Amino acid sequence: MEVLMKVTDAVKSLRETRLSGIRPPNEFFDYQRVSRPADFNQATSRISYNTRYFSGNYLLVIALLAVYALITNPLLLISLGFLVGGFAAINKFAPEATQVGEHTVTQKHLYTGLFVIGIPMFWWAGPFGTFFWLIGASSVLILGHASLLEPGVESDYAAIGETV
């Protein structure tokens, strides 16, 4: 129960800090502000500003790409469901040792069986390829968007506020 409370607190903290800063779609997809940067320095400054300004939107993009990656890799989804579901089922339904015939089955035996089946299944599903695809796809999308979108007028005022 303690773990569930920690996860709930972490989700609340994430929602309050990152997701509260999600910019509206008309601002995030403002095609009138799209232009090619003049040089590498301008691209770098745009990336620096836009990654801070649109951090909530970029986190949402990464989450959507992760969901897409799981949906398009059903074996990975099944293996994750097997491992997480098995872990939860063992904790819920088998907290104490059970007698099966002449053998006593403990939680340790059940976890061993779960991992002997689940880890090779997870490995076979190719989590590393999915993970590196997620890194590459999100990097291309985020860096491309951040470098091509001109900062708004509010960025000029942000620079003035920093110098005062």
MODELLER restraints for C-alpha pairs under 7 A, 6 or more apart:
rsr = mdl.restraints
at = mdl.atoms
rsr.add(forms.Gaussian(group=physical.xy_distance, feature=features.Distance(at['CA:18:A'], at['CA:55:A']), mean=6.89, stdev=0.5))
rsr.add(forms.Gaussian(group=physical.xy_distance, feature=features.Distance(at['CA:18:A'], at['CA:56:A']), mean=5.02, stdev=0.5))
rsr.add(forms.Gaussian(group=physical.xy_distance, feature=features.Distance(at['CA:19:A'], at['CA:56:A']), mean=5.00, stdev=0.5))
rsr.add(forms.Gaussian(group=physical.xy_distance, feature=features.Distance(at['CA:21:A'], at['CA:56:A']), mean=5.36, stdev=0.5))
rsr.add(forms.Gaussian(group=physical.xy_distance, feature=features.Distance(at['CA:22:A'], at['CA:54:A']), mean=6.75, stdev=0.5))
rsr.add(forms.Gaussian(group=physical.xy_distance, feature=features.Distance(at['CA:22:A'], at['CA:56:A']), mean=4.55, stdev=0.5))
rsr.add(forms.Gaussian(group=physical.xy_distance, feature=features.Distance(at['CA:22:A'], at['CA:57:A']), mean=5.22, stdev=0.5))
rsr.add(forms.Gaussian(group=physical.xy_distance, feature=features.Distance(at['CA:23:A'], at['CA:54:A']), mean=6.54, stdev=0.5))
rsr.add(forms.Gaussian(group=physical.xy_distance, feature=features.Distance(at['CA:23:A'], at['CA:57:A']), mean=6.59, stdev=0.5))
rsr.add(forms.Gaussian(group=physical.xy_distance, feature=features.Distance(at['CA:33:A'], at['CA:149:A']), mean=5.65, stdev=0.5))
rsr.add(forms.Gaussian(group=physical.xy_distance, feature=features.Distance(at['CA:33:A'], at['CA:150:A']), mean=5.36, stdev=0.5))
rsr.add(forms.Gaussian(group=physical.xy_distance, feature=features.Distance(at['CA:34:A'], at['CA:148:A']), mean=5.40, stdev=0.5))
rsr.add(forms.Gaussian(group=physical.xy_distance, feature=features.Distance(at['CA:34:A'], at['CA:149:A']), mean=4.57, stdev=0.5))
rsr.add(forms.Gaussian(group=physical.xy_distance, feature=features.Distance(at['CA:34:A'], at['CA:150:A']), mean=6.10, stdev=0.5))
rsr.add(forms.Gaussian(group=physical.xy_distance, feature=features.Distance(at['CA:35:A'], at['CA:148:A']), mean=5.43, stdev=0.5))
rsr.add(forms.Gaussian(group=physical.xy_distance, feature=features.Distance(at['CA:35:A'], at['CA:149:A']), mean=6.38, stdev=0.5))
rsr.add(forms.Gaussian(group=physical.xy_distance, feature=features.Distance(at['CA:35:A'], at['CA:150:A']), mean=6.75, stdev=0.5))
rsr.add(forms.Gaussian(group=physical.xy_distance, feature=features.Distance(at['CA:36:A'], at['CA:148:A']), mean=5.63, stdev=0.5))
rsr.add(forms.Gaussian(group=physical.xy_distance, feature=features.Distance(at['CA:37:A'], at['CA:43:A']), mean=5.42, stdev=0.5))
rsr.add(forms.Gaussian(group=physical.xy_distance, feature=features.Distance(at['CA:37:A'], at['CA:148:A']), mean=6.56, stdev=0.5))
rsr.add(forms.Gaussian(group=physical.xy_distance, feature=features.Distance(at['CA:43:A'], at['CA:147:A']), mean=5.05, stdev=0.5))
rsr.add(forms.Gaussian(group=physical.xy_distance, feature=features.Distance(at['CA:46:A'], at['CA:146:A']), mean=6.16, stdev=0.5))
rsr.add(forms.Gaussian(group=physical.xy_distance, feature=features.Distance(at['CA:46:A'], at['CA:147:A']), mean=5.39, stdev=0.5))
rsr.add(forms.Gaussian(group=physical.xy_distance, feature=features.Distance(at['CA:46:A'], at['CA:150:A']), mean=6.66, stdev=0.5))
rsr.add(forms.Gaussian(group=physical.xy_distance, feature=features.Distance(at['CA:46:A'], at['CA:151:A']), mean=6.57, stdev=0.5))
rsr.add(forms.Gaussian(group=physical.xy_distance, feature=features.Distance(at['CA:47:A'], at['CA:143:A']), mean=6.63, stdev=0.5))
rsr.add(forms.Gaussian(group=physical.xy_distance, feature=features.Distance(at['CA:47:A'], at['CA:146:A']), mean=4.74, stdev=0.5))
rsr.add(forms.Gaussian(group=physical.xy_distance, feature=features.Distance(at['CA:47:A'], at['CA:147:A']), mean=5.11, stdev=0.5))
rsr.add(forms.Gaussian(group=physical.xy_distance, feature=features.Distance(at['CA:50:A'], at['CA:146:A']), mean=5.25, stdev=0.5))
rsr.add(forms.Gaussian(group=physical.xy_distance, feature=features.Distance(at['CA:50:A'], at['CA:151:A']), mean=6.82, stdev=0.5))
rsr.add(forms.Gaussian(group=physical.xy_distance, feature=features.Distance(at['CA:51:A'], at['CA:146:A']), mean=6.44, stdev=0.5))
rsr.add(forms.Gaussian(group=physical.xy_distance, feature=features.Distance(at['CA:58:A'], at['CA:142:A']), mean=6.57, stdev=0.5))
rsr.add(forms.Gaussian(group=physical.xy_distance, feature=features.Distance(at['CA:62:A'], at['CA:138:A']), mean=5.93, stdev=0.5))
rsr.add(forms.Gaussian(group=physical.xy_distance, feature=features.Distance(at['CA:65:A'], at['CA:134:A']), mean=6.65, stdev=0.5))
rsr.add(forms.Gaussian(group=physical.xy_distance, feature=features.Distance(at['CA:66:A'], at['CA:134:A']), mean=6.52, stdev=0.5))
rsr.add(forms.Gaussian(group=physical.xy_distance, feature=features.Distance(at['CA:69:A'], at['CA:130:A']), mean=6.56, stdev=0.5))
rsr.add(forms.Gaussian(group=physical.xy_distance, feature=features.Distance(at['CA:70:A'], at['CA:76:A']), mean=6.64, stdev=0.5))
rsr.add(forms.Gaussian(group=physical.xy_distance, feature=features.Distance(at['CA:70:A'], at['CA:77:A']), mean=5.68, stdev=0.5))
rsr.add(forms.Gaussian(group=physical.xy_distance, feature=features.Distance(at['CA:75:A'], at['CA:125:A']), mean=5.36, stdev=0.5))
rsr.add(forms.Gaussian(group=physical.xy_distance, feature=features.Distance(at['CA:76:A'], at['CA:122:A']), mean=6.30, stdev=0.5))
rsr.add(forms.Gaussian(group=physical.xy_distance, feature=features.Distance(at['CA:76:A'], at['CA:125:A']), mean=4.85, stdev=0.5))
rsr.add(forms.Gaussian(group=physical.xy_distance, feature=features.Distance(at['CA:76:A'], at['CA:127:A']), mean=6.83, stdev=0.5))
rsr.add(forms.Gaussian(group=physical.xy_distance, feature=features.Distance(at['CA:79:A'], at['CA:118:A']), mean=6.43, stdev=0.5))
rsr.add(forms.Gaussian(group=physical.xy_distance, feature=features.Distance(at['CA:79:A'], at['CA:121:A']), mean=5.99, stdev=0.5))
rsr.add(forms.Gaussian(group=physical.xy_distance, feature=features.Distance(at['CA:79:A'], at['CA:122:A']), mean=5.17, stdev=0.5))
rsr.add(forms.Gaussian(group=physical.xy_distance, feature=features.Distance(at['CA:80:A'], at['CA:122:A']), mean=6.92, stdev=0.5))
rsr.add(forms.Gaussian(group=physical.xy_distance, feature=features.Distance(at['CA:82:A'], at['CA:118:A']), mean=6.78, stdev=0.5))
rsr.add(forms.Gaussian(group=physical.xy_distance, feature=features.Distance(at['CA:83:A'], at['CA:118:A']), mean=5.79, stdev=0.5))
rsr.add(forms.Gaussian(group=physical.xy_distance, feature=features.Distance(at['CA:86:A'], at['CA:114:A']), mean=6.72, stdev=0.5))
rsr.add(forms.Gaussian(group=physical.xy_distance, feature=features.Distance(at['CA:90:A'], at['CA:107:A']), mean=6.93, stdev=0.5))
rsr.add(forms.Gaussian(group=physical.xy_distance, feature=features.Distance(at['CA:94:A'], at['CA:107:A']), mean=6.60, stdev=0.5))
rsr.add(forms.Gaussian(group=physical.xy_distance, feature=features.Distance(at['CA:95:A'], at['CA:107:A']), mean=6.67, stdev=0.5))
rsr.add(forms.Gaussian(group=physical.xy_distance, feature=features.Distance(at['CA:96:A'], at['CA:106:A']), mean=6.59, stdev=0.5))
rsr.add(forms.Gaussian(group=physical.xy_distance, feature=features.Distance(at['CA:96:A'], at['CA:107:A']), mean=6.93, stdev=0.5))
rsr.add(forms.Gaussian(group=physical.xy_distance, feature=features.Distance(at['CA:97:A'], at['CA:104:A']), mean=6.39, stdev=0.5))
rsr.add(forms.Gaussian(group=physical.xy_distance, feature=features.Distance(at['CA:97:A'], at['CA:105:A']), mean=5.45, stdev=0.5))
rsr.add(forms.Gaussian(group=physical.xy_distance, feature=features.Distance(at['CA:97:A'], at['CA:106:A']), mean=4.28, stdev=0.5))
rsr.add(forms.Gaussian(group=physical.xy_distance, feature=features.Distance(at['CA:97:A'], at['CA:107:A']), mean=6.65, stdev=0.5))
rsr.add(forms.Gaussian(group=physical.xy_distance, feature=features.Distance(at['CA:98:A'], at['CA:104:A']), mean=5.63, stdev=0.5))
rsr.add(forms.Gaussian(group=physical.xy_distance, feature=features.Distance(at['CA:98:A'], at['CA:105:A']), mean=5.14, stdev=0.5))
rsr.add(forms.Gaussian(group=physical.xy_distance, feature=features.Distance(at['CA:98:A'], at['CA:106:A']), mean=6.46, stdev=0.5))
rsr.add(forms.Gaussian(group=physical.xy_distance, feature=features.Distance(at['CA:99:A'], at['CA:105:A']), mean=6.19, stdev=0.5))
